[in-house]
Amino acid sequence: MPTVTSTSTPVPVPDTPTPTQTPSSTPSPLPPTPTETPTFIPPTETHSPTPTLTASPTPSPLAPAPTKTVTPMPPVATPAPTSTPLPKTESENQTTPAQYHYVPIGTAQPDLSQPCPGCPRAPGYIVGRVVDKEGNGVVGVRLVCYNDWHRYPVVGTKGGGEYDFPILQAEATWYVVVLDGKDQPISPEAPVYFNPLEACWYRLDWQGIN
């Protein structure tokens, strides 16, 4: 069988157009921009404001401090020289309030003339004598003896103005006072320090002052 060969017919190719050069347009020159001429403005005179003075408040005057008035002291009179008084007795040197009628003559002293008893349970004694201003014994004067732990009964002076308190033989301080009829003190309180190792009798005398 015969072979059929296809023969292709060439297709004509159209012609490519040649590009045409377009002439460029020449830009027109811009007109010149007008220049602004500066106008001279004369300077304006500026008036500065006049400062206003503000009045400062006037401070109030302070009140004057009170002046302390010094009262002059009256002149002290110079005492005229006097003669030197004689020294007072021991009983006169004591302060004697108006209600006192008796004062102790000195302080209580141990009476070594009286020996201590051999028995320690035997009493010791506080003794004395009460006299008036002239030194005469006064009978019937009432006295009491006491301390913080005990009070002895009231005793009265005997003939010659003698009195005595029998007390316990123990170291202690006792107080003796003269009393009136209502048991009110009419003398200062006189202490008596009792020490049985020193003595068993202590003497305390009194004298009237009015």
C-alpha positions as CSV (number, residue, x, y, z in Angstrom):
1,M,0.0,0.0,0.0
2,P,1.4,3.3,-1.0
3,T,2.4,5.8,1.8
4,V,0.8,9.2,1.6
5,T,3.1,11.9,2.6
6,S,1.4,15.1,3.8
7,T,3.0,18.2,2.4
8,S,2.6,21.3,4.5
9,T,2.0,24.6,2.8
10,P,3.9,27.4,4.3
11,V,1.8,30.2,5.8
12,P,2.9,33.6,4.9
13,V,4.2,35.7,8.0
14,P,3.0,39.3,8.0
15,D,5.5,42.0,8.1
16,T,6.4,43.6,11.4
17,P,5.8,47.3,11.4
18,T,8.7,49.5,11.9
19,P,8.3,51.7,15.0
20,T,7.9,55.3,14.3
21,Q,9.9,57.7,16.6
22,T,7.6,60.2,18.2
23,P,9.2,63.6,18.6
24,S,9.5,64.7,22.2
25,S,7.8,67.9,23.1
26,T,10.1,70.7,24.4
27,P,8.9,72.0,27.7
28,S,7.9,75.7,27.7
29,P,9.9,77.8,30.2
30,L,8.0,78.9,33.4
31,P,7.6,82.6,33.8
32,P,9.8,84.0,36.6
33,T,8.2,84.1,40.1
34,P,7.9,87.6,41.3
35,T,10.0,88.4,44.3
36,E,8.2,90.1,47.3
37,T,9.8,93.3,48.2
38,P,9.9,93.7,52.0
39,T,8.1,96.8,53.2
40,F,9.9,98.7,56.0
41,I,7.7,99.2,59.1
42,P,8.9,101.9,61.5
43,P,9.4,100.7,65.0
44,T,6.5,101.3,67.4
45,E,7.4,102.9,70.7
46,T,6.4,100.5,73.5
47,H,5.5,102.0,76.8
48,S,6.5,99.8,79.7
49,P,3.9,99.8,82.5
50,T,4.9,101.7,85.6
51,P,5.3,99.3,88.5
52,T,2.7,99.9,91.2
53,L,4.2,99.9,94.7
54,T,2.2,97.8,97.1
55,A,2.2,99.2,100.6
56,S,3.5,96.7,103.1
57,P,1.5,96.3,106.3
58,T,2.9,98.3,109.1
59,P,3.7,95.9,112.0
60,S,1.8,96.6,115.2
61,P,4.1,97.7,118.0
62,L,4.6,95.0,120.6
63,A,3.2,95.7,124.0
64,P,5.9,96.6,126.5
65,A,6.9,93.9,128.9
66,P,5.6,94.5,132.4
67,T,8.3,96.0,134.5
68,K,8.7,94.2,137.9
69,T,8.4,96.7,140.6
70,V,10.9,96.2,143.3
71,T,9.5,97.2,146.6
72,P,12.4,98.6,148.7
73,M,12.9,96.8,152.0
74,P,12.7,99.0,155.0
75,P,16.1,99.6,156.6
76,V,17.1,97.2,159.2
77,A,17.7,98.8,162.5
78,T,21.1,98.0,164.0
79,P,20.5,96.8,167.5
80,A,22.4,98.8,170.1
81,P,25.1,96.8,171.8
82,T,24.0,95.3,175.0
83,S,25.7,93.6,177.9
84,T,26.4,89.9,177.5
85,P,23.7,87.9,179.4
86,L,24.7,85.3,181.9
87,P,24.5,81.7,180.7
88,K,21.2,80.1,181.5
89,T,20.8,76.9,183.5
90,E,20.1,73.7,181.7
91,S,16.4,73.8,182.6
92,E,16.0,77.4,181.4
93,N,17.5,76.5,178.0
94,Q,14.6,74.2,177.2
95,T,11.6,75.4,175.3
96,T,8.7,75.6,177.6
97,P,5.3,76.1,176.1
98,A,2.7,77.9,178.1
99,Q,0.9,74.7,179.2
100,Y,4.1,73.3,180.7
101,H,4.4,73.6,184.5
102,Y,7.5,71.3,185.0
103,V,10.7,70.6,183.1
104,P,13.3,68.0,183.7
105,I,16.5,69.1,185.4
106,G,19.1,67.8,183.0
107,T,18.9,64.2,181.6
108,A,18.4,60.9,183.3
109,Q,21.6,59.6,184.9
110,P,22.5,56.1,186.2
111,D,22.5,56.0,190.0
112,L,25.5,53.8,190.8
113,S,24.9,54.1,194.6
114,Q,22.2,51.5,194.3
115,P,23.5,48.0,193.5
116,C,21.6,45.7,191.1
117,P,19.7,42.9,192.7
118,G,21.1,39.4,192.2
119,C,17.9,38.1,190.7
120,P,17.4,39.3,187.0
121,R,13.7,39.1,187.6
122,A,13.8,41.7,190.3
123,P,12.7,45.2,189.1
124,G,15.0,48.0,188.2
125,Y,13.9,51.6,189.1
126,I,13.4,55.0,187.6
127,V,13.4,57.5,190.5
128,G,13.5,61.2,191.0
129,R,12.4,64.2,192.9
130,V,10.0,67.0,191.9
131,V,10.7,70.5,193.3
132,D,9.2,74.0,192.9
133,K,11.1,77.1,191.6
134,E,12.7,77.6,195.0
135,G,13.9,73.9,195.2
136,N,11.3,72.7,197.7
137,G,9.9,69.2,197.3
138,V,6.3,69.1,196.0
139,V,4.0,66.4,197.2
140,G,1.2,64.9,195.1
141,V,2.6,65.6,191.6
142,R,1.4,62.9,189.2
143,L,3.8,61.3,186.8
144,V,3.6,58.4,184.2
145,C,6.2,56.2,182.7
146,Y,5.7,54.4,179.3
147,N,7.2,53.3,176.0
148,D,5.9,51.8,172.8
149,W,5.2,48.4,174.4
150,H,4.1,49.1,178.0
151,R,2.6,51.8,180.2
152,Y,3.0,51.8,184.0
153,P,0.3,53.2,186.3
154,V,0.4,56.8,187.3
155,V,2.3,57.5,190.5
156,G,2.3,60.6,192.8
157,T,5.2,62.2,194.6
158,K,5.6,61.4,198.3
159,G,6.9,63.5,201.2
160,G,9.9,65.5,200.0
161,G,8.7,65.2,196.3
162,E,10.2,61.7,195.7
163,Y,8.7,59.3,193.2
164,D,9.8,55.9,191.8
165,F,8.8,53.5,189.0
166,P,9.7,49.8,189.4
167,I,10.4,48.6,185.8
168,L,11.6,45.4,184.1
169,Q,15.3,44.8,184.0
170,A,15.8,45.0,180.3
171,E,17.5,47.4,177.9
172,A,14.9,49.9,176.7
173,T,14.1,53.6,176.4
174,W,11.3,54.8,178.7
175,Y,9.5,58.2,178.8
176,V,8.4,60.1,181.9
177,V,5.9,62.9,181.8
178,V,4.2,65.0,184.5
179,L,0.4,65.0,184.3
180,D,-2.3,67.2,185.6
181,G,-5.5,66.0,187.4
182,K,-7.1,65.1,184.0
183,D,-4.1,63.1,182.9
184,Q,-3.0,65.8,180.4
185,P,0.8,66.4,180.0
186,I,2.1,69.5,181.8
187,S,5.7,68.8,181.0
188,P,7.8,67.8,178.0
189,E,8.5,64.1,177.4
190,A,11.8,63.1,179.1
191,P,13.5,60.0,177.7
192,V,15.3,57.5,180.1
193,Y,17.6,55.0,178.5
194,F,17.7,52.0,180.8
195,N,20.6,49.6,180.5
196,P,20.8,47.0,183.2
197,L,24.5,46.3,182.3
198,E,25.3,49.8,183.4
199,A,23.0,50.4,186.3
200,C,19.6,49.2,187.7
201,W,18.6,52.6,189.1
202,Y,18.2,55.8,186.9
203,R,17.4,59.2,188.4
204,L,15.4,62.0,186.7
205,D,14.5,65.1,188.7
206,W,12.0,67.8,187.8
207,Q,11.5,71.5,188.6
208,G,8.4,73.7,188.5
209,I,8.5,76.8,186.3
210,N,5.4,78.7,187.5
